[in-house]
Amino acid sequence: MFLPFSYQQIEEMGASNTVKEIMQQPELWKKVYEIVLNKKSKISQFFQDISANHTRARFIFTGAGTSAFVGDIVVPYLRKNNSHTNWDFQAIATTDLVSSPSYYFYEDIPTILVSFARSGNSPESVAAVELGEKTISNFYQIVITCNENGKLAEKAINDSRTLLIQMPNESNDLGFAMTSSFTCMMLASLLVFQYEKLDSLKTIVDKLYSQGESFLKQLSLRLEDIFEFNFQRIIYLGSGILGGIARESALKVLELTSGQVISMNETPLGFRHGPKTILNDHTLVVQFLSSDPYTRKYDIDLLKEVHKEKLNSKVVSVDLGFDQTVMENSHCNLQMAIDGELEDIYLGFIYVLFAQALSVKKSIQLGLEVDNPCANGMVNRVVQGVTIHSL
């Protein structure tokens, strides 16, 4: 447990759903692996049909909010590790697809819309599918969703051109903020598009499970240290794929504090180009360290720079293991004792646990109800107030 409270106290604080959903993630990752493994033959047939019927294919990874970030994170990795030179991978949010479809949907290019959805009921998610069906001659879908009763899932069941990957029911987060839904859908997408390597990926999933369990257990004391500093602003920094994890982390604290904490995300190199002005005596800087030796040099350069600033801002580094230089240039350093290496795409699963837990603790500190921090209903678990206009 990452909070120094009993489960009864957590329930009284209105945080029980979100806390449970954060804590269950390592266990759910194992379930996601089994789900994809059991679907391997269907996945294989789906991709074989695409290859057999089309000389080229375009995969658009989409969603809204946190669901969109899943695509932002996995696409660079899949693009790099894809063996199909005639397959194009792009991440485009449903909010863009729906508002400006002519920029993104091309009638003559076979397109597979890869939808990520917790509820599967967001107006933009449903509309994006309808627009794709209307404007693209050869339109297919991969639907990765946490709600078997959502509109996307129900529509996909009887569609021969759609591959439905249903996440564990527990991942359909009841709390306002997406936590286990985010990591489960992210893992599922990596496994689906690397289905030929599922046997070797089992080792990585097992490692994520053990590291996730261990990391969550150590967070309570580390968070106590961090919260001795009453931050009012927070900036998450990450390079490459970890930049997407930083973005999700920044959104999480903004959501769970109902906007009371100003949050930003940037890359270490991009931070100097204006966003560094967020630094003051009340800013918490969180840097996610890359496992890539080359990228890591840029991470450490900025860590040193920020640590030396003559401000009362605090620097937290989250790293895969012990590094003396990182330790010396951080006010707080969280480490994982990883046996062997993990690529950044997989480190992100562990790093985001820290951001989720920190956001919950800050929400409680501010006296908010974590499971529903926006009591005035301005924002909702499933977005409301969207009018979908005819094309």
MARMI-946523 format. One record per residue (C-alpha): x, y, z; residue number from 1. Coordinates in steps of 0.25 Angstrom, whole numbers. Each point is the difference from the previous one (the first is absolute). Layout:
BEGIN
<atom><u>X</u><v>Y</v><w>Z</w><n>NUM</n></atom>
...
This chain:
BEGIN
<atom><u>0</u><v>0</v><w>0</w><n>1</n></atom>
<atom><u>5</u><v>14</v><w>-4</w><n>2</n></atom>
<atom><u>-8</u><v>7</v><w>11</w><n>3</n></atom>
<atom><u>2</u><v>0</v><w>15</w><n>4</n></atom>
<atom><u>-15</u><v>-2</v><w>2</w><n>5</n></atom>
<atom><u>-9</u><v>-12</v><w>3</w><n>6</n></atom>
<atom><u>-10</u><v>-5</v><w>-11</w><n>7</n></atom>
<atom><u>-11</u><v>6</v><w>8</w><n>8</n></atom>
<atom><u>6</u><v>13</v><w>1</w><n>9</n></atom>
<atom><u>3</u><v>0</v><w>-15</w><n>10</n></atom>
<atom><u>-15</u><v>-3</v><w>-3</w><n>11</n></atom>
<atom><u>-4</u><v>11</v><w>10</w><n>12</n></atom>
<atom><u>8</u><v>10</v><w>-9</w><n>13</n></atom>
<atom><u>-7</u><v>-4</v><w>-12</w><n>14</n></atom>
<atom><u>13</u><v>-6</v><w>-6</w><n>15</n></atom>
<atom><u>-3</u><v>-15</v><w>1</w><n>16</n></atom>
<atom><u>-2</u><v>-3</v><w>-15</w><n>17</n></atom>
<atom><u>12</u><v>8</v><w>-5</w><n>18</n></atom>
<atom><u>9</u><v>-6</v><w>10</w><n>19</n></atom>
<atom><u>-5</u><v>-14</v><w>-3</w><n>20</n></atom>
<atom><u>2</u><v>2</v><w>-15</w><n>21</n></atom>
<atom><u>14</u><v>5</v><w>2</w><n>22</n></atom>
<atom><u>4</u><v>-12</v><w>9</w><n>23</n></atom>
<atom><u>-6</u><v>-10</v><w>-9</w><n>24</n></atom>
<atom><u>8</u><v>3</v><w>-13</w><n>25</n></atom>
<atom><u>11</u><v>-10</v><w>1</w><n>26</n></atom>
<atom><u>-10</u><v>-11</v><w>2</w><n>27</n></atom>
<atom><u>-8</u><v>5</v><w>-12</w><n>28</n></atom>
<atom><u>12</u><v>0</v><w>-9</w><n>29</n></atom>
<atom><u>1</u><v>-15</v><w>2</w><n>30</n></atom>
<atom><u>-14</u><v>-1</v><w>-4</w><n>31</n></atom>
<atom><u>2</u><v>8</v><w>-12</w><n>32</n></atom>
<atom><u>11</u><v>-9</v><w>-5</w><n>33</n></atom>
<atom><u>-9</u><v>-12</v><w>1</w><n>34</n></atom>
<atom><u>-12</u><v>7</v><w>-7</w><n>35</n></atom>
<atom><u>10</u><v>3</v><w>-12</w><n>36</n></atom>
<atom><u>6</u><v>-13</v><w>0</w><n>37</n></atom>
<atom><u>-14</u><v>-7</v><w>-1</w><n>38</n></atom>
<atom><u>-3</u><v>9</v><w>-12</w><n>39</n></atom>
<atom><u>13</u><v>-2</v><w>-7</w><n>40</n></atom>
<atom><u>-6</u><v>-8</v><w>-11</w><n>41</n></atom>
<atom><u>-11</u><v>10</v><w>-3</w><n>42</n></atom>
<atom><u>11</u><v>11</v><w>1</w><n>43</n></atom>
<atom><u>9</u><v>-7</v><w>-10</w><n>44</n></atom>
<atom><u>-12</u><v>-3</v><w>-10</w><n>45</n></atom>
<atom><u>-4</u><v>15</v><w>1</w><n>46</n></atom>
<atom><u>14</u><v>5</v><w>-4</w><n>47</n></atom>
<atom><u>2</u><v>-11</v><w>-10</w><n>48</n></atom>
<atom><u>-13</u><v>5</v><w>-7</w><n>49</n></atom>
<atom><u>5</u><v>14</v><w>0</w><n>50</n></atom>
<atom><u>13</u><v>-4</v><w>-6</w><n>51</n></atom>
<atom><u>-7</u><v>-9</v><w>-11</w><n>52</n></atom>
<atom><u>-10</u><v>10</v><w>-4</w><n>53</n></atom>
<atom><u>8</u><v>13</v><w>0</w><n>54</n></atom>
<atom><u>14</u><v>4</v><w>-5</w><n>55</n></atom>
<atom><u>0</u><v>11</v><w>10</w><n>56</n></atom>
<atom><u>-8</u><v>3</v><w>13</w><n>57</n></atom>
<atom><u>-1</u><v>12</v><w>10</w><n>58</n></atom>
<atom><u>-2</u><v>-2</v><w>14</w><n>59</n></atom>
<atom><u>-6</u><v>12</v><w>8</w><n>60</n></atom>
<atom><u>1</u><v>-2</v><w>15</w><n>61</n></atom>
<atom><u>-11</u><v>9</v><w>7</w><n>62</n></atom>
<atom><u>-7</u><v>3</v><w>12</w><n>63</n></atom>
<atom><u>-4</u><v>13</v><w>8</w><n>64</n></atom>
<atom><u>8</u><v>5</v><w>12</w><n>65</n></atom>
<atom><u>8</u><v>-11</v><w>7</w><n>66</n></atom>
<atom><u>-5</u><v>-10</v><w>-10</w><n>67</n></atom>
<atom><u>7</u><v>8</v><w>-11</w><n>68</n></atom>
<atom><u>13</u><v>1</v><w>7</w><n>69</n></atom>
<atom><u>1</u><v>-16</v><w>-1</w><n>70</n></atom>
<atom><u>1</u><v>2</v><w>-15</w><n>71</n></atom>
<atom><u>10</u><v>11</v><w>2</w><n>72</n></atom>
<atom><u>9</u><v>-9</v><w>9</w><n>73</n></atom>
<atom><u>0</u><v>-13</v><w>-8</w><n>74</n></atom>
<atom><u>0</u><v>5</v><w>-14</w><n>75</n></atom>
<atom><u>15</u><v>4</v><w>-1</w><n>76</n></atom>
<atom><u>4</u><v>-13</v><w>6</w><n>77</n></atom>
<atom><u>-9</u><v>-8</v><w>-9</w><n>78</n></atom>
<atom><u>5</u><v>8</v><w>-12</w><n>79</n></atom>
<atom><u>14</u><v>-3</v><w>4</w><n>80</n></atom>
<atom><u>-2</u><v>-15</v><w>2</w><n>81</n></atom>
<atom><u>-10</u><v>-3</v><w>-11</w><n>82</n></atom>
<atom><u>4</u><v>-10</v><w>-11</w><n>83</n></atom>
<atom><u>-10</u><v>5</v><w>-10</w><n>84</n></atom>
<atom><u>6</u><v>11</v><w>-8</w><n>85</n></atom>
<atom><u>-13</u><v>3</v><w>-7</w><n>86</n></atom>
<atom><u>-8</u><v>2</v><w>13</w><n>87</n></atom>
<atom><u>0</u><v>15</v><w>5</w><n>88</n></atom>
<atom><u>-3</u><v>2</v><w>15</w><n>89</n></atom>
<atom><u>-6</u><v>14</v><w>5</w><n>90</n></atom>
<atom><u>-6</u><v>5</v><w>13</w><n>91</n></atom>
<atom><u>-11</u><v>9</v><w>-2</w><n>92</n></atom>
<atom><u>-10</u><v>4</v><w>11</w><n>93</n></atom>
<atom><u>-15</u><v>-2</v><w>-3</w><n>94</n></atom>
<atom><u>-2</u><v>14</v><w>3</w><n>95</n></atom>
<atom><u>8</u><v>4</v><w>-12</w><n>96</n></atom>
<atom><u>-6</u><v>-11</v><w>-9</w><n>97</n></atom>
<atom><u>-14</u><v>4</v><w>3</w><n>98</n></atom>
<atom><u>2</u><v>15</v><w>-1</w><n>99</n></atom>
<atom><u>9</u><v>0</v><w>-12</w><n>100</n></atom>
<atom><u>-2</u><v>-13</v><w>-7</w><n>101</n></atom>
<atom><u>4</u><v>5</v><w>-14</w><n>102</n></atom>
<atom><u>14</u><v>2</v><w>5</w><n>103</n></atom>
<atom><u>2</u><v>-15</v><w>5</w><n>104</n></atom>
<atom><u>-10</u><v>-9</v><w>-7</w><n>105</n></atom>
<atom><u>4</u><v>-4</v><w>-14</w><n>106</n></atom>
<atom><u>-10</u><v>-7</v><w>-9</w><n>107</n></atom>
<atom><u>10</u><v>-8</v><w>-8</w><n>108</n></atom>
<atom><u>9</u><v>-5</v><w>11</w><n>109</n></atom>
<atom><u>-3</u><v>-13</v><w>7</w><n>110</n></atom>
<atom><u>-1</u><v>4</v><w>15</w><n>111</n></atom>
<atom><u>-1</u><v>-7</v><w>13</w><n>112</n></atom>
<atom><u>-6</u><v>9</v><w>11</w><n>113</n></atom>
<atom><u>6</u><v>-5</v><w>14</w><n>114</n></atom>
<atom><u>-9</u><v>5</v><w>10</w><n>115</n></atom>
<atom><u>3</u><v>1</v><w>15</w><n>116</n></atom>
<atom><u>-11</u><v>2</v><w>9</w><n>117</n></atom>
<atom><u>-3</u><v>-2</v><w>15</w><n>118</n></atom>
<atom><u>-15</u><v>2</v><w>-1</w><n>119</n></atom>
<atom><u>-2</u><v>-1</v><w>-16</w><n>120</n></atom>
<atom><u>-11</u><v>10</v><w>2</w><n>121</n></atom>
<atom><u>7</u><v>13</v><w>-3</w><n>122</n></atom>
<atom><u>-7</u><v>8</v><w>-11</w><n>123</n></atom>
<atom><u>13</u><v>2</v><w>-7</w><n>124</n></atom>
<atom><u>4</u><v>-15</v><w>0</w><n>125</n></atom>
<atom><u>-13</u><v>-4</v><w>-6</w><n>126</n></atom>
<atom><u>0</u><v>11</v><w>-10</w><n>127</n></atom>
<atom><u>14</u><v>-3</v><w>-5</w><n>128</n></atom>
<atom><u>-4</u><v>-14</v><w>-4</w><n>129</n></atom>
<atom><u>-12</u><v>5</v><w>-7</w><n>130</n></atom>
<atom><u>8</u><v>10</v><w>-8</w><n>131</n></atom>
<atom><u>10</u><v>-10</v><w>-3</w><n>132</n></atom>
<atom><u>-11</u><v>-9</v><w>-6</w><n>133</n></atom>
<atom><u>-6</u><v>11</v><w>-8</w><n>134</n></atom>
<atom><u>13</u><v>6</v><w>-6</w><n>135</n></atom>
<atom><u>10</u><v>-12</v><w>-2</w><n>136</n></atom>
<atom><u>-2</u><v>-11</v><w>-10</w><n>137</n></atom>
<atom><u>7</u><v>-11</v><w>7</w><n>138</n></atom>
<atom><u>-2</u><v>3</v><w>15</w><n>139</n></atom>
<atom><u>3</u><v>-10</v><w>11</w><n>140</n></atom>
<atom><u>1</u><v>1</v><w>15</w><n>141</n></atom>
<atom><u>8</u><v>-5</v><w>12</w><n>142</n></atom>
<atom><u>-8</u><v>4</v><w>13</w><n>143</n></atom>
<atom><u>7</u><v>-1</v><w>13</w><n>144</n></atom>
<atom><u>-10</u><v>3</v><w>11</w><n>145</n></atom>
<atom><u>-3</u><v>-2</v><w>15</w><n>146</n></atom>
<atom><u>-15</u><v>0</v><w>-1</w><n>147</n></atom>
<atom><u>-7</u><v>-12</v><w>-7</w><n>148</n></atom>
<atom><u>-13</u><v>7</v><w>1</w><n>149</n></atom>
<atom><u>5</u><v>13</v><w>-7</w><n>150</n></atom>
<atom><u>-4</u><v>5</v><w>-14</w><n>151</n></atom>
<atom><u>13</u><v>-3</v><w>-6</w><n>152</n></atom>
<atom><u>0</u><v>-15</v><w>5</w><n>153</n></atom>
<atom><u>-14</u><v>-3</v><w>-3</w><n>154</n></atom>
<atom><u>2</u><v>6</v><w>-14</w><n>155</n></atom>
<atom><u>13</u><v>-8</v><w>-2</w><n>156</n></atom>
<atom><u>-6</u><v>-14</v><w>4</w><n>157</n></atom>
<atom><u>-7</u><v>-3</v><w>-13</w><n>158</n></atom>
<atom><u>10</u><v>8</v><w>-10</w><n>159</n></atom>
<atom><u>8</u><v>-10</v><w>-8</w><n>160</n></atom>
<atom><u>10</u><v>12</v><w>-2</w><n>161</n></atom>
<atom><u>2</u><v>3</v><w>14</w><n>162</n></atom>
<atom><u>10</u><v>-7</v><w>10</w><n>163</n></atom>
<atom><u>-6</u><v>2</v><w>14</w><n>164</n></atom>
<atom><u>10</u><v>-1</v><w>12</w><n>165</n></atom>
<atom><u>-8</u><v>0</v><w>13</w><n>166</n></atom>
<atom><u>8</u><v>4</v><w>12</w><n>167</n></atom>
<atom><u>-2</u><v>-6</v><w>14</w><n>168</n></atom>
<atom><u>-13</u><v>5</v><w>6</w><n>169</n></atom>
<atom><u>7</u><v>6</v><w>12</w><n>170</n></atom>
<atom><u>7</u><v>10</v><w>-9</w><n>171</n></atom>
<atom><u>-13</u><v>7</v><w>-3</w><n>172</n></atom>
<atom><u>4</u><v>10</v><w>11</w><n>173</n></atom>
<atom><u>-11</u><v>5</v><w>8</w><n>174</n></atom>
<atom><u>8</u><v>12</v><w>5</w><n>175</n></atom>
<atom><u>0</u><v>13</v><w>-8</w><n>176</n></atom>
<atom><u>15</u><v>-1</v><w>-5</w><n>177</n></atom>
<atom><u>4</u><v>-11</v><w>-9</w><n>178</n></atom>
<atom><u>11</u><v>-8</v><w>7</w><n>179</n></atom>
<atom><u>0</u><v>-15</v><w>-2</w><n>180</n></atom>
<atom><u>-8</u><v>2</v><w>-13</w><n>181</n></atom>
<atom><u>12</u><v>8</v><w>-6</w><n>182</n></atom>
<atom><u>10</u><v>-10</v><w>3</w><n>183</n></atom>
<atom><u>-8</u><v>-12</v><w>-4</w><n>184</n></atom>
<atom><u>-3</u><v>5</v><w>-13</w><n>185</n></atom>
<atom><u>14</u><v>5</v><w>-2</w><n>186</n></atom>
<atom><u>5</u><v>-14</v><w>3</w><n>187</n></atom>
<atom><u>-10</u><v>-7</v><w>-9</w><n>188</n></atom>
<atom><u>3</u><v>9</v><w>-12</w><n>189</n></atom>
<atom><u>15</u><v>-4</v><w>1</w><n>190</n></atom>
<atom><u>-3</u><v>-15</v><w>2</w><n>191</n></atom>
<atom><u>-10</u><v>0</v><w>-12</w><n>192</n></atom>
<atom><u>9</u><v>6</v><w>-10</w><n>193</n></atom>
<atom><u>12</u><v>-9</v><w>5</w><n>194</n></atom>
<atom><u>-9</u><v>-12</v><w>1</w><n>195</n></atom>
<atom><u>11</u><v>-9</v><w>-7</w><n>196</n></atom>
<atom><u>9</u><v>3</v><w>12</w><n>197</n></atom>
<atom><u>-10</u><v>-3</v><w>11</w><n>198</n></atom>
<atom><u>8</u><v>-11</v><w>6</w><n>199</n></atom>
<atom><u>12</u><v>9</v><w>2</w><n>200</n></atom>
<atom><u>-8</u><v>11</v><w>4</w><n>201</n></atom>
<atom><u>-6</u><v>-8</v><w>12</w><n>202</n></atom>
<atom><u>14</u><v>2</v><w>7</w><n>203</n></atom>
<atom><u>-2</u><v>15</v><w>-1</w><n>204</n></atom>
<atom><u>-14</u><v>0</v><w>5</w><n>205</n></atom>
<atom><u>4</u><v>-9</v><w>12</w><n>206</n></atom>
<atom><u>11</u><v>11</v><w>2</w><n>207</n></atom>
<atom><u>-10</u><v>11</v><w>0</w><n>208</n></atom>
<atom><u>-9</u><v>-8</v><w>10</w><n>209</n></atom>
<atom><u>11</u><v>-2</v><w>10</w><n>210</n></atom>
<atom><u>6</u><v>14</v><w>-2</w><n>211</n></atom>
<atom><u>-14</u><v>7</v><w>1</w><n>212</n></atom>
<atom><u>-3</u><v>-8</v><w>13</w><n>213</n></atom>
<atom><u>13</u><v>4</v><w>6</w><n>214</n></atom>
<atom><u>0</u><v>15</v><w>-4</w><n>215</n></atom>
<atom><u>-14</u><v>2</v><w>5</w><n>216</n></atom>
<atom><u>4</u><v>-6</v><w>14</w><n>217</n></atom>
<atom><u>12</u><v>10</v><w>1</w><n>218</n></atom>
<atom><u>-8</u><v>12</v><w>-4</w><n>219</n></atom>
<atom><u>-6</u><v>4</v><w>13</w><n>220</n></atom>
<atom><u>12</u><v>4</v><w>7</w><n>221</n></atom>
<atom><u>6</u><v>7</v><w>-12</w><n>222</n></atom>
<atom><u>-13</u><v>8</v><w>-2</w><n>223</n></atom>
<atom><u>1</u><v>4</v><w>14</w><n>224</n></atom>
<atom><u>14</u><v>6</v><w>-3</w><n>225</n></atom>
<atom><u>-5</u><v>7</v><w>-12</w><n>226</n></atom>
<atom><u>-12</u><v>6</v><w>7</w><n>227</n></atom>
<atom><u>8</u><v>7</v><w>10</w><n>228</n></atom>
<atom><u>1</u><v>10</v><w>-11</w><n>229</n></atom>
<atom><u>-14</u><v>7</v><w>-3</w><n>230</n></atom>
<atom><u>1</u><v>1</v><w>-15</w><n>231</n></atom>
<atom><u>-10</u><v>8</v><w>-7</w><n>232</n></atom>
<atom><u>5</u><v>-2</v><w>-14</w><n>233</n></atom>
<atom><u>6</u><v>-13</v><w>-6</w><n>234</n></atom>
<atom><u>8</u><v>-3</v><w>-13</w><n>235</n></atom>
<atom><u>2</u><v>-14</v><w>-5</w><n>236</n></atom>
<atom><u>12</u><v>-2</v><w>-10</w><n>237</n></atom>
<atom><u>2</u><v>-12</v><w>-9</w><n>238</n></atom>
<atom><u>8</u><v>-2</v><w>-13</w><n>239</n></atom>
<atom><u>-5</u><v>-8</v><w>-12</w><n>240</n></atom>
<atom><u>-11</u><v>-10</v><w>4</w><n>241</n></atom>
<atom><u>1</u><v>5</v><w>15</w><n>242</n></atom>
<atom><u>-5</u><v>13</v><w>-5</w><n>243</n></atom>
<atom><u>-13</u><v>-6</v><w>-2</w><n>244</n></atom>
<atom><u>0</u><v>-6</v><w>14</w><n>245</n></atom>
<atom><u>3</u><v>14</v><w>5</w><n>246</n></atom>
<atom><u>-12</u><v>6</v><w>-7</w><n>247</n></atom>
<atom><u>-9</u><v>-11</v><w>6</w><n>248</n></atom>
<atom><u>6</u><v>3</v><w>14</w><n>249</n></atom>
<atom><u>-2</u><v>15</v><w>-2</w><n>250</n></atom>
<atom><u>-15</u><v>-2</v><w>-3</w><n>251</n></atom>
<atom><u>-2</u><v>-10</v><w>11</w><n>252</n></atom>
<atom><u>4</u><v>11</v><w>11</w><n>253</n></atom>
<atom><u>-8</u><v>10</v><w>-7</w><n>254</n></atom>
<atom><u>-12</u><v>-8</v><w>0</w><n>255</n></atom>
<atom><u>1</u><v>-6</v><w>14</w><n>256</n></atom>
<atom><u>3</u><v>14</v><w>6</w><n>257</n></atom>
<atom><u>-12</u><v>6</v><w>-8</w><n>258</n></atom>
<atom><u>10</u><v>10</v><w>-6</w><n>259</n></atom>
<atom><u>5</u><v>5</v><w>13</w><n>260</n></atom>
<atom><u>14</u><v>-4</v><w>-3</w><n>261</n></atom>
<atom><u>6</u><v>6</v><w>-13</w><n>262</n></atom>
<atom><u>6</u><v>-12</v><w>-8</w><n>263</n></atom>
<atom><u>9</u><v>0</v><w>-12</w><n>264</n></atom>
<atom><u>8</u><v>-11</v><w>-8</w><n>265</n></atom>
<atom><u>12</u><v>2</v><w>-9</w><n>266</n></atom>
<atom><u>12</u><v>-7</v><w>-6</w><n>267</n></atom>
<atom><u>13</u><v>3</v><w>7</w><n>268</n></atom>
<atom><u>5</u><v>7</v><w>-12</w><n>269</n></atom>
<atom><u>-13</u><v>8</v><w>-3</w><n>270</n></atom>
<atom><u>-1</u><v>5</v><w>15</w><n>271</n></atom>
<atom><u>11</u><v>10</v><w>-3</w><n>272</n></atom>
<atom><u>-9</u><v>6</v><w>-11</w><n>273</n></atom>
<atom><u>-10</u><v>8</v><w>8</w><n>274</n></atom>
<atom><u>-6</u><v>-10</v><w>10</w><n>275</n></atom>
<atom><u>11</u><v>1</v><w>10</w><n>276</n></atom>
<atom><u>-7</u><v>13</v><w>4</w><n>277</n></atom>
<atom><u>-9</u><v>-9</v><w>9</w><n>278</n></atom>
<atom><u>11</u><v>-1</v><w>10</w><n>279</n></atom>
<atom><u>-2</u><v>7</v><w>13</w><n>280</n></atom>
<atom><u>1</u><v>-2</v><w>15</w><n>281</n></atom>
<atom><u>-12</u><v>-9</v><w>-1</w><n>282</n></atom>
<atom><u>3</u><v>-9</v><w>-12</w><n>283</n></atom>
<atom><u>2</u><v>-15</v><w>1</w><n>284</n></atom>
<atom><u>9</u><v>-5</v><w>-12</w><n>285</n></atom>
<atom><u>-2</u><v>-15</v><w>-3</w><n>286</n></atom>
<atom><u>10</u><v>-6</v><w>-10</w><n>287</n></atom>
<atom><u>-2</u><v>-14</v><w>-6</w><n>288</n></atom>
<atom><u>14</u><v>-5</v><w>-4</w><n>289</n></atom>
<atom><u>1</u><v>-8</v><w>-13</w><n>290</n></atom>
<atom><u>7</u><v>-13</v><w>-1</w><n>291</n></atom>
<atom><u>6</u><v>3</v><w>-13</w><n>292</n></atom>
<atom><u>15</u><v>5</v><w>2</w><n>293</n></atom>
<atom><u>0</u><v>10</v><w>-10</w><n>294</n></atom>
<atom><u>-14</u><v>6</v><w>4</w><n>295</n></atom>
<atom><u>4</u><v>0</v><w>14</w><n>296</n></atom>
<atom><u>12</u><v>10</v><w>-2</w><n>297</n></atom>
<atom><u>-11</u><v>10</v><w>-3</w><n>298</n></atom>
<atom><u>-8</u><v>-4</v><w>12</w><n>299</n></atom>
<atom><u>12</u><v>2</v><w>10</w><n>300</n></atom>
<atom><u>4</u><v>13</v><w>-6</w><n>301</n></atom>
<atom><u>-13</u><v>6</v><w>3</w><n>302</n></atom>
<atom><u>-1</u><v>-6</v><w>14</w><n>303</n></atom>
<atom><u>13</u><v>6</v><w>3</w><n>304</n></atom>
<atom><u>-4</u><v>14</v><w>-5</w><n>305</n></atom>
<atom><u>-13</u><v>0</v><w>7</w><n>306</n></atom>
<atom><u>6</u><v>-5</v><w>13</w><n>307</n></atom>
<atom><u>10</u><v>12</v><w>0</w><n>308</n></atom>
<atom><u>-11</u><v>10</v><w>-2</w><n>309</n></atom>
<atom><u>-1</u><v>10</v><w>12</w><n>310</n></atom>
<atom><u>-14</u><v>-3</v><w>3</w><n>311</n></atom>
<atom><u>-7</u><v>-8</v><w>10</w><n>312</n></atom>
<atom><u>-6</u><v>-9</v><w>-10</w><n>313</n></atom>
<atom><u>2</u><v>-15</v><w>2</w><n>314</n></atom>
<atom><u>5</u><v>-10</v><w>-9</w><n>315</n></atom>
<atom><u>-5</u><v>-15</v><w>0</w><n>316</n></atom>
<atom><u>6</u><v>-10</v><w>-9</w><n>317</n></atom>
<atom><u>-6</u><v>-13</v><w>-4</w><n>318</n></atom>
<atom><u>10</u><v>-10</v><w>-5</w><n>319</n></atom>
<atom><u>2</u><v>-15</v><w>-4</w><n>320</n></atom>
<atom><u>12</u><v>-2</v><w>10</w><n>321</n></atom>
<atom><u>11</u><v>7</v><w>8</w><n>322</n></atom>
<atom><u>8</u><v>11</v><w>-6</w><n>323</n></atom>
<atom><u>9</u><v>9</v><w>8</w><n>324</n></atom>
<atom><u>-2</u><v>12</v><w>-9</w><n>325</n></atom>
<atom><u>-15</u><v>-1</v><w>0</w><n>326</n></atom>
<atom><u>0</u><v>-1</v><w>15</w><n>327</n></atom>
<atom><u>9</u><v>12</v><w>2</w><n>328</n></atom>
<atom><u>-9</u><v>9</v><w>-8</w><n>329</n></atom>
<atom><u>-13</u><v>-4</v><w>6</w><n>330</n></atom>
<atom><u>-7</u><v>3</v><w>13</w><n>331</n></atom>
<atom><u>-7</u><v>-13</v><w>-1</w><n>332</n></atom>
<atom><u>4</u><v>-12</v><w>-9</w><n>333</n></atom>
<atom><u>-9</u><v>-12</v><w>-2</w><n>334</n></atom>
<atom><u>7</u><v>-12</v><w>-5</w><n>335</n></atom>
<atom><u>-5</u><v>-14</v><w>-5</w><n>336</n></atom>
<atom><u>9</u><v>-12</v><w>2</w><n>337</n></atom>
<atom><u>-2</u><v>-5</v><w>-14</w><n>338</n></atom>
<atom><u>7</u><v>-14</v><w>-3</w><n>339</n></atom>
<atom><u>4</u><v>3</v><w>-15</w><n>340</n></atom>
<atom><u>-4</u><v>11</v><w>-9</w><n>341</n></atom>
<atom><u>-14</u><v>6</v><w>-3</w><n>342</n></atom>
<atom><u>-2</u><v>9</v><w>-12</w><n>343</n></atom>
<atom><u>-7</u><v>13</v><w>3</w><n>344</n></atom>
<atom><u>-13</u><v>-5</v><w>-6</w><n>345</n></atom>
<atom><u>-1</u><v>-10</v><w>11</w><n>346</n></atom>
<atom><u>7</u><v>9</v><w>11</w><n>347</n></atom>
<atom><u>-12</u><v>9</v><w>-2</w><n>348</n></atom>
<atom><u>-10</u><v>-10</v><w>6</w><n>349</n></atom>
<atom><u>8</u><v>2</v><w>13</w><n>350</n></atom>
<atom><u>3</u><v>14</v><w>-1</w><n>351</n></atom>
<atom><u>-15</u><v>4</v><w>-1</w><n>352</n></atom>
<atom><u>-3</u><v>-7</v><w>13</w><n>353</n></atom>
<atom><u>8</u><v>11</v><w>7</w><n>354</n></atom>
<atom><u>-8</u><v>11</v><w>-7</w><n>355</n></atom>
<atom><u>-13</u><v>-7</v><w>3</w><n>356</n></atom>
<atom><u>3</u><v>-2</v><w>15</w><n>357</n></atom>
<atom><u>5</u><v>14</v><w>1</w><n>358</n></atom>
<atom><u>-12</u><v>6</v><w>-6</w><n>359</n></atom>
<atom><u>-9</u><v>-7</v><w>10</w><n>360</n></atom>
<atom><u>8</u><v>4</v><w>12</w><n>361</n></atom>
<atom><u>-1</u><v>15</v><w>-5</w><n>362</n></atom>
<atom><u>-15</u><v>-1</v><w>-2</w><n>363</n></atom>
<atom><u>-2</u><v>-5</v><w>14</w><n>364</n></atom>
<atom><u>10</u><v>11</v><w>5</w><n>365</n></atom>
<atom><u>-9</u><v>10</v><w>-6</w><n>366</n></atom>
<atom><u>-13</u><v>-6</v><w>6</w><n>367</n></atom>
<atom><u>-6</u><v>-5</v><w>-13</w><n>368</n></atom>
<atom><u>-8</u><v>-13</v><w>-3</w><n>369</n></atom>
<atom><u>10</u><v>-7</v><w>-8</w><n>370</n></atom>
<atom><u>-10</u><v>-9</v><w>-7</w><n>371</n></atom>
<atom><u>-8</u><v>13</v><w>-4</w><n>372</n></atom>
<atom><u>9</u><v>12</v><w>1</w><n>373</n></atom>
<atom><u>-8</u><v>9</v><w>-8</w><n>374</n></atom>
<atom><u>-12</u><v>1</v><w>8</w><n>375</n></atom>
<atom><u>-7</u><v>11</v><w>-8</w><n>376</n></atom>
<atom><u>-1</u><v>-10</v><w>-12</w><n>377</n></atom>
<atom><u>8</u><v>9</v><w>-9</w><n>378</n></atom>
<atom><u>7</u><v>-12</v><w>-5</w><n>379</n></atom>
<atom><u>-5</u><v>-15</v><w>1</w><n>380</n></atom>
<atom><u>5</u><v>-14</v><w>-1</w><n>381</n></atom>
<atom><u>-6</u><v>-1</v><w>-14</w><n>382</n></atom>
<atom><u>0</u><v>13</v><w>-7</w><n>383</n></atom>
<atom><u>-13</u><v>7</v><w>-1</w><n>384</n></atom>
<atom><u>-4</u><v>12</v><w>-8</w><n>385</n></atom>
<atom><u>5</u><v>-4</v><w>-14</w><n>386</n></atom>
<atom><u>-9</u><v>3</v><w>-12</w><n>387</n></atom>
<atom><u>4</u><v>-9</v><w>-12</w><n>388</n></atom>
<atom><u>-3</u><v>7</v><w>-13</w><n>389</n></atom>
<atom><u>-3</u><v>-6</v><w>-13</w><n>390</n></atom>
<atom><u>11</u><v>0</v><w>-11</w><n>391</n></atom>
